[in-house]
Amino acid sequence: MPSKPSRSHQYKFSGWTFLIGLAVVAAMVVANKYHLFDRYEYDVSDLRMYWHAVPKTTGLIDIAAIDDKSIAELGQWPWPRSTMAKFQRALTDYKVAVVGYDVLFSEQDNFDAARASLVDRLKKTGATQITANALIGEANDQAFADAIKAQGRTILAYSFGTLDAAGRSKGLIEQGFITDIVAPAPLEYNLAFVAPRVAPKLLGSKWYRPPTQILNQAARSTGYVPIDSDPDGVMRAQIMVARFHQAYRVPLSLAVLKALAGDDASLKLSFRELGEQKIVIQTPAAQTQFPVNEHGQMLINFRGPEGTFPHYSITDIINHRVPKNDLAGKIVMVGETARGGGDRFNTPEGGDFPGVEIHANAIDDILQGDVITRSGNNVFETLAGEVLGILMVLAASFFPAALTAFTALSMAAAYILLVRQLLWHDHHLVGVVYPLLMLISSYLVMAGFRYYEESKDKRYLRHAFEHYLHPSVIAQLVDHPEQLKLGGDRRVVSILFADLVNYTGLTERTDPVALVTMLNDYMTEMTDRILDSGGVVDKIRGDGIMAFWGAPVDMPNHARVAVDTALAMLTELKKLNASDPRFKNVDIGIGIATGEAIAGNFGGVNRFDYSVIGDTVNLASRLEELTRKFKCHLLVNRETVIKAVGGNYVKRDIGLVRVKGKQNAVEVVEVAGQANDGVDPEVYNKFAHLSELLQAGNADAARAELIELQRKHPNDGVIHMYADRFAELKELPREMLFEFDTK
């Protein structure tokens, strides 16, 4: 081998490729830290969630819409509370189950402000409150409050100031917001367990904007209405827990569900450092629970575009134009849907989406147990991206181009299947953009560099091996240079020796020129079978062939390939026997041994050869010679049979054989052919029965079985050898041992 052995190690590990790959991974980590991929992740996540048909709604939720029709009939919004009182009384008539207002009633009715001034003036004249009410009329807010209280299960909304993870308020308090709680306090979780390290991750505020006191006291409870869009301006999630005044508060959607569950229902909150974050709606009869992420957010699984939930104009409800059965027993969410009304948002199901219908979707998700969570910190995909990047760096540093590409595709497919499983079976949305971009970018950069490097190495390998290896083997080495260790390597290989039977007699009766031609034709057919199988023809000496599999490149199941090749050689010889008179009486013996050997370059500086040496080589040669003793064509050691996984052969265990120069006996097996290829298995099955009798210690039955085998198969060499040994032994061993004084 030309000097430059250190090049072989570049196929094991490419240092420059490794460093370049680490640089790519580091660059991607920095880019992800600055959220450069978030926008793309949001878009891809929307496609993943809504590319197929979404579940239908429960049919339990309707929307009472402050729509264009209602505004046209009832006047400009906001309407007087007297109108809202009529609407509320109509809902009571319809026997709705729960009413949830996605509307803020944080200011006194305009009429009531003027009315209060008139009442004060009348009282100064000596009029009583009853007289004043009779003269001016009932207060609008009071009428609305009375209607709310009469319905019994109405939830009003309030809003928070700016929510942040630290619970701090940013900027000045806006008009209408207060820091003190108005009684009754906003609905909170009945039981909350929040680990100390988790609490800072929950969003909170220092101020809020509650309903007016009279309405607040009349409502069943109040829930906040969060505005929580993603950085790209699309609302995909709802905050299900917020910290306010040392308590964990409940959103409007969950307050509605608690009211639906009944007076005995309670809300439980569980946030642990290790484990799931969940919310539980508990009743004496059952419980409903759903997961949220570490920030208390629930990803909304939208049921469809605007209008998926039934919309009814408030004016139609007030005037009882809606069939009673359409609203009876339903959750009715009240909110603005009029174009230009302001309470509309961008969502994955389209822009300008009514906010009230977002709440309806959230409620429906919880009712159906179809809640999807999305990590607020993206820890999983960040870690996955870094792991995939490092694995890609290692693969591209150690593997050749084809295997590197396969590894990249395999890892990408595995990750896609994993996140698909997490989404559709575990209801957990995990990002794909950063991990896959990490994988793809690191692969492309490193593959390009490796292509440049390997093109130089392949030219070197071709030049180095063209002196002594078959071109097909050189091609394998070029494609798999990482499997070659120049200078010698311990490998498990399968080695074949094949010789013509009675070659000396053949040379005596054949003209030398004709003999050379005959041998050339014979060797061409035999070596073609070996080379076609991927084996290496090591030596051709006279009539003998030495070949091996498993070096210089690894070969899966090389023992089976060696046996199949030997049987193909015997089949080819049968064809020559039948078609060419020169081969009419030609026969061969083949021995195969599988085991450890040293594969490498052996010879001098000016004359060298790639070959294998070791005890396994000697054993294969001895097995070939033993085919004359046992008068069979193919003998292999037991290790070959064990490692020939998947081979379906007609074979028989001959027993232990000890040859001259060897202390240890070797288990020898005759392989007669492939199953169902014309070989009669009868003698081999009966011989197996004979072996079973010997192993069981049933000597008399074994002798009787052997006599029967001899009678039916008088020319079988193995049976003849057994008969000789049976005659020599008074007591038969459980496993037959044959010893030979010659090599």
N, C-alpha and C positions, 0 to 999 in steps of 0.2 A: 504494500500500500504506500503510495506517495506520502512523504512526510507532511503533515498538517492535520494530525489527529484531533487537535482541539476543535476543529470545525464541527465535528459530530455532536459536540455538546450544545451547539446552537439549536439543534433540533429538540433538545430537552428543555432548554430555557433560553429565552431571548431577553436579555437584560434591557436593551434599548426599547423593545416593544413594551416591556413591563413599565418602564419609567414613563413612556409616552402615554400609556393607558392610565396610569395614576394621575398624570396631569389632566387628562380629559375628565376623569372622575372628579377631581378637585374642582375643576371649572364648573361642572354641572352642579356640584354641591353648593357652590357660591351663588350660582344663578337661581337655584331653588330657594336659597335662604332669602333672596331679595324678591321672591314671589313672581319671577318672570314667567312661570308656566301656569299660574293660577287661572288666568282668563281662558286658556285652552282647556284646562281641566274641567272648568264649569261647563263649557260647551259639550265636551265629550261625555261628561256625566249625564247631561240632559238627554243626549242621544241614547246612552245605555239604558236609562230608565224608561224612556218613552218610545223606543223603536218598535215595540209590539203593543198589542191590545192591552189596555189597563183594566183593572177590575171594575165592575159596575158598582154604582152607589147602593147603599142599604135601602134607599127609598124612605128613610126616616127623617130627612132634613129638607125643609123648604126655605125659600128666601122671600121675605116680604120686601119688595124693592121700592126704594125712593127713586123712581124712574121718571123718564120724560113724560109719560102719560099722567102720572100722579101729580107732577109739578104743573102740568097744563090744566088739570082740573082743580087742584087744591091751592095753587098759588106758589109763589117762590119759596124755596127751602131756605132757612128752617121755618117750619110751620108753627103756628101757635100751639101751646101745650094742650089747649082744648081739643084741637084736631088729633093730637097724639092720644088724648084720653079716649076719644071716640074709637080710634084704631085699636087701642088696648082693650076696650070693652068688646070690640068685635072679635078679637082673638079669644077672649074668654067665652064668647058665644060659640065660637068654632071648636072649643074644647081642645085647644092645642096643649101639648104636654109641657113644653118649656119655651120661653121667649128669651132670645139673646140679642141685645142691642149693640151693634157695631157702630154706635152713634154716641157722641159725647154730649151730655146734658150738664155741662159744668157752669152754665150761666143761667141766671133767673130769666124767666119768660118776659119779653118786652112789655106785654100787657100788664103783667103782675107788678112791674116796677112802677108804672103809672097808677095802677090801682092802689098800691100802698100809700101813695101820696094823697089820693082822694079819701081813703079810709081815715087817714090821720086828720084831714080837714073836717070830715063828718063827726069824728069823735070829739073834736074841739067844740062842735056845736051842741054836744050833749048826746049824740046818737050812740047807740050801743053797737057792738060788733055784729049782732044779728041783724040789726036795722041796716048797717052799712052793707052787709052781704046781700040783703034783700034788694037794696037800691042799686048796687053796682054789679052784683053777680059773684059767683064763686071764683076764687083764684084759679088760673089755668094750671099752675104747678100743682096745686092741691088736688084739682080734678084728675090730673095725670097720675099723681101719687096714689090717689084712692083707687084708680083703675089698676095700677100696678099691684097694689096690695091685695086687691080682690082676686086678681089672677093667681097670685101666690107663688109662681115659679118664673119670675122674670129676673134676668141678670142684666145689670147695667155695666157699661164700660167706663174705664178711666184710663188715663195715659200717664206714662212716666216722663220725667225729664230725660236727658241723655243717659243711656245705659252704657256702663263700661265695666270691665272685669274687676276693677278696684273699688267699685261702688262710689266713686267720686263724681261730683257734678262739675261739668265743664261750663265755664262762662257764667253769665248772670242768670238769675231765675227769671223765666219768661212770664209774661202776664197771665194770670189765671192759675199758675202753679204755686203750690204751698209746700212747706216742709213738715208741718204738723199734720197728724192724722185726724180726719173727721170721723166721728162716731156715726154708725158702726164702722170698724176698721175694714179695709179690703180683705177679701177671703184669703186665708193662708192654709198651708198644709197642716192637717191635724197632727201628723207625726213626721218628723224629718230627722234622718240620720245623715250627716254630711261630715266626712272626714276632714280634719284640719287642713291638710294639704290640698284638698279639693275645693274648699270654700272660696279661696281667692279667684278661682276660675269662673265662678258663677257671676253673671251680670247683675248689676244693681244700680240704684239711683238714690239721690238724697231728697228728691221732691216728686210730687205727683199732682195730677189735676183731676179731682174726684167729681162725681155728680153733685148737684146742689143738695144741701142737707135734707130737704124734705123728700127728694127723690131717693137719696141714698138710704134714708130710713125705711122707705116703702119697699125697696127692692129685696128680693130673696138674698142676693149677695152681689158683689161687684168683682169684675175681673179686668185685668189690664189688656189693652190692645197694643201689641208690640209692632213696631215697624223695623224689620230686621233683614234688609236686603244684603246680598253678597256684594263684594267690592265691584263687581261688574254691573251693579244696579238692578239685578234680578232677584226677586224674592223667592227663595226656595225652602226656607225653614221658618219655624216658629219657636220663639223662646217660651219654654214651658215652665220655667221657674225663674224668679227674679228676687233679689234681696232688697228689702225695704223695711226700715225701722226694726232691725234685729229679727226679722221674720222672713220666711220664704213664701212669696206671694204667688197666686194662681192666675193664669191667663183666662180670658173670656171663654175660650173654647172648652177648657177643662172645668170651669165653673158651671157651664151649661150641662156638661156630662154629670157632674156631681148632683145637680138639681134633678136631672133625669133619673139618677140612681135612687133617689129618695132621701127621706130624713135621716135614715140610719147609715147613710153612706159616709165614708171618710176617705181622705186623700193622704197617701203616704209617699214620702220622698226618701230615696236611698242613694247616696253617693259615696262609694267606697274608693279607697286608694287603689286597691287591687280587686277587680271585679266589675260587674256591670253597674251602670247608672240606670235607675228605673223609677217609674212612677206607678203607683198602684191605686186603683179605685176599689175600695173594699166595702162590701155589703155583707150582712149576715148570711146571705145565701150564696154569694159567689164573689169573685174578684176579677178585675180586668187590669192587666199591667202592660206597660210598653216601655221600651228603652229610649233614652235620650243620650246625647253625647256629654262630654265633660263640661261643656258650657250650658247645659240644660236645654239644648236645641233639639227639636224634632224635625227631620227632613220631611216635607210634605210630599206625599205621593199623590199628585193631582189625578183626579178621575177623568179629566177631559177638559176641553176648552170652556170658555164662558157659556153658561146656559146648561151645563151638564146637570146641575141641580135645578129643580123647578123654580121659576121666578113668578111671583104674583104681585101685581101693582097694589100698593097700599090703598089707593082709591077704590080698587075693586073689592078689597077686603072690607073697608069701611062701609061700602054700599052693599055688602053681602052678595056680590056677583060671583064669588068663587064657590063651587060646590062644597058642601060641608065635609064630605068624606076626603076631600083633597088636603085638608089641614088638620083634621081630627087626629089627636094622639101624636102629632108630629113635633119635632123641634123646628121652631121658626126663627131664623136669623134675620134681623132687620138691619138694612144698610143701604147706602147710596149705590146705585148702578147707572144713574144718568150720566151721559157723556159730558165731560167737562166739570163733573161734580167734585173732582179732587181726590176722592177715595178710590183710586185705581192705581195698579202697579204692574210692572213688568214681571212676568213669570215664565217658566219653561213652556207653558201652554199658550203663550202669547202675551203681547204687550197690552196695556190698557185693560187689565183684568180687575174686576171688582174686588175690593178688599173683603167684603162680607163673604164672598164665595171662597176666599182663601180659608177663612175660619170654618166654613162648611166642609171643605176638603179635609182639614185637620181633624175635625170631629169624626168624619166618616172613616178616616184611617184608623183612629183609635177604636171605634166601634167594631171594625172588621179585623182588628189585630194585624193590620197591614202597615205598621210603622217602620220606616227605614231610617237608620241612623247614619250620620256622617261625622267622622272625627273632626273636632274643631281645630286640632293641632296638626293633623295629617302625619301623625307619628308613624303609622304603619307604612304608608307609601314612601315616606322619607327614608325609613330604614330599609324598605324593600329596594328602593332605587340604589342605595349605597351598596347593599349586598349584591344585587345584580351587576352593578358596575365592577365591583371587586372580582366577582366570579368571572365576568367577561374578560377582565384584565388577565387573570390567571389562565383562562382557557386559551386566549390568543397568544399568551407568552409560552405555553407548553405545547399546544396542539397545532397541527398543520391546518391549512386554509379550509379544506373541506370539513374537517371535524369541528373547527372553530365556527363555521357557518351553521352546521347542524346544532352545535351547542347553543348558539345564539337563538336560533329558531325554537329549539326545545325549551329554553328558559322563557322566551317570550310567550310561547303557547301555554306553558305551565302556569305562568303568572296570570295570563288572561283567564284560564280556566279557574284558577284560584279565586280571583276577584269576582268572576261570574257566580261561582258557588256561594261566596260570601254575600253577594247581592240578592240572589233569588232564593237561597235557602236559609241564610242567616239574617237577611234584611239589613246588611251593613254595606254601605257604599264606600268602597276604597278606590282611591285615584289610580289611574293607569298612565297618564301622560308623562309625569316625571320618571317613573321607573322604566317605561319603555323607551323614552328619549335617552335616558342614561344608557340603556342597553344598546340601542341602535347607534348612538353617536360614538360610544367607545368601540363598538365593533367596527364601524366604518373606518374610523381613523386608524385603528390598530391593524385591521385587515389590509388596508392600503399600504401601511409600512411593512407588514409581513410579506405582502406580495413582492415588494421590491427586494426585500432581503432574501426570500426563498428562491426567487428567480436566479440570484447569484449562486446560492447553495446547490440548486438542482444542476446547474452547469458543472459545478465542481464534482458532484457525485457521479454524474455520467462519465466524466473523464476518469475518475478514480477507479470505477468498477468495470469499465468497458473491456478491460484486459482479460477478465476471467469469469464473469457471470453472464447468464443468458439475458437477452434484452428485456424479456418480460419481468425478470427479477429486478433488473435495474429500474424499470418503470415503477415497480412497487416501492423500491427504496426511495426513488425521487418523490413519490406521493406520500410516503410514510417515513421520512428521515428520522423522526424522533424515536423510532423503534430500533435503530441500529446503534450499537456501541462498538466502535472500531477497536481492534486489538484483542478481542476475546470477551465472551459474555456467557454466563451460565444460563441455560435455557432448558425448558422441557420441550423435547422435539420427538417426532416419529421418524424412524430411520428404516429404510428398505434396502435389502440386498436381494438381487435376482441373478441366477446363473442358469445356463443351459445344463440339462442333465446329460451325462456321458459326452461331454464336449470333446474329450480326448478321442473317443471312437469316431466322432463326427469328423475331426480333422484328419484321421487316418484314411477314411473312405471318400473324402471330398477333395477335389482339385483345389489347390491353394487360391487360385484366382477366383474360382467360383465360390469358395468359402468366404472370401473377403466380401464379395458382392452380396452373398446371402446374409452375412453378419450385418452389413450396412443396412440392408432392408429391414432386418429384424430390429436393429437398434433404433432405426428411424421410427418404427411403429411403437416400440416400447417407450422411448424417451418422449415421443409426442404425447402419450397418455399422461406421463409424469408432468411435463411442462404445462399441458392443458389444465391440470388440476392445481397449478400454482406451486408445485414442488420444485426443488433444485436438484438437477442432475449433477451430483458431486464428481463421480468418477466413472469412466468406462474403461475397463481393462479386459481385453480379450472378449470373452463372452459374458463378463460380469458387469452389473450395473449397481452403483450405490447412489441413492437419492435420499433426500430428507425434506420434512415439512416443519414449519414453526420457526425457521430462521432463514435469512437474516431479518425478515419481518414477521411479526406475530401473525398467527393464523388461528381463528377460532375452530375448535373441534378438529385439529389436524390429524388426530388418530383415525377418526372416521374417514377423512379424505384419503389418508394413506391406504387404508383397507379397501376403500372403494376403487382406488387407482390400481391396486394389485389385482383385484377381481377384473377390472377393465383390461389389464394386461393379459390375463389368462384368457379372457373372452377373445381378445384380438389374436392371440396365438391359435385358438381353435379355428378362427376364420382362415388363418394362414395354413393350418393343417389341412383344411378342406379345399382351399382354392389354389395352393401352390405346392406342386409335387416335392419341391426341395424341403418343405417343412413337414412332410407327411409323418415322420417319426420323431419330430423335435418336441421336447418337453422341457419345462423349466420348473425350478423350485424357488419360492419366495419366502423370505423371512422378514418380519417387521417387529421392531421393539420400540416402545415408547418409554421415555424416561429422561433424566437429566443428562446433558452433555455440554461441552464447552464449544461454542460457535465463535469463529473468528478467523483471522488471517494467520496462516501457518506457512513457513518457508523462509527463504532468504530475501535479501534486498532486491536481487534481480529476478528472482523466481519465487512467486508466492501463489497461494491458493486460499480461497475462502471455503472452509470445510468445518466438520464437527468431529470431535474426538471424545473419548471417554468409554466407560464400561458399557453404556447402552449401545454404542456402535459395535463393540465386540459381540454383544449378545445378539444383535440383529444378524450379524454374519454367521454366528453359531446356529441360529434358528433356520437360516437358509440351508445350511449343511445338513441339519436334522431332517429336512424334508426327504432326503434319500433314505434315512433310517426308517422313517415311518411311512414312506412311499405315498406322500401326499404333496399337494402343490403349494399350500400357504399355511405357515405357522406363525403365530404371534404370541407375545407374552401377555399375561393377564392384565397388565396395566393398559395395554392397547385396547382390550375389550372394554375395560372400565371407562376409559376416556372417550371411546367412540360413541358418544351420546347420540341416540336416535337411530343407530344402525340396527337393521333388522336382518340378522344373518343366520344362516344354517351353519352351526358350529358344534364342536364337542371339546370338552375339557379332557386333554390327554393325561394330565397329571403333572408330577414334578420331574424335572430333568436336571441332572448335574453332568456337565461336560468337563473334559480335561482342563485343568488350570483354574477351575472355579470351586470355591468351597460351598457356596450357597446354591441350593437347588432353585430352579425357576419354574413357576407354573406356566405350562404351555397349552395353547388352545389352537386347534385346527379350524380354519374358516373355509367352508366348502363353497359358499356362494351366498347370494342374496336370497331372502325368502321369496317364494313364488316366482323364481326365474328358471325353473326347470329342474332344480336339484331335488332328488327324492329325499325327504327328511326322515324316512323310516329308520334307517340304520343309525342315524344320529340321535333320534329319540330313544331307541332301544339301548344305545350306548350310554345315554344319560341315565337310563334306568339302572344299568349295570353299575354306574358310578354311585348312584344312590344306595344300592345294595351294599357296596363296599363301605361307604361312609356309615351305614347303619350297623356294620359288623356282621352281616348275614352272608358268610363266606360260601356256604353250600348253594344258596340261591344265586350268588354271583357266578359261581363256576357253571351252574346249569345255564344261566343266561348267556355266558360266553360261548358255551358249546353250541347253543342255538344260533348265535350270531355267526360263528365260524361256518356252520352248515349253510346258512343263507348267503354269506358273503366271504367265500374262501379266499378272495384276492385282496381283501382289505388289509392294508399294511398295518394300521393301528391295532386292529383286532389280532392280527398275527403276532405283533409285539406283546400284546397282553397275554396271549396264549402261552408264549415262551416264558413270560414272567410267572404266570400262574403255575406252570410246570415246575419252575425252580423253587417256588415258595411253598412251604408246608402250611404256614399261617399267612393269610392274606392281610395286608395293611388296609387301613381305611382310605388311604390315598396312595396310589401307585407311584413309585419312584424308579426312574430309569437313569442309569449311570453309564457313561461312555468313556472309554480310555483314549479315544482319538478326538481331535478338535472337530 
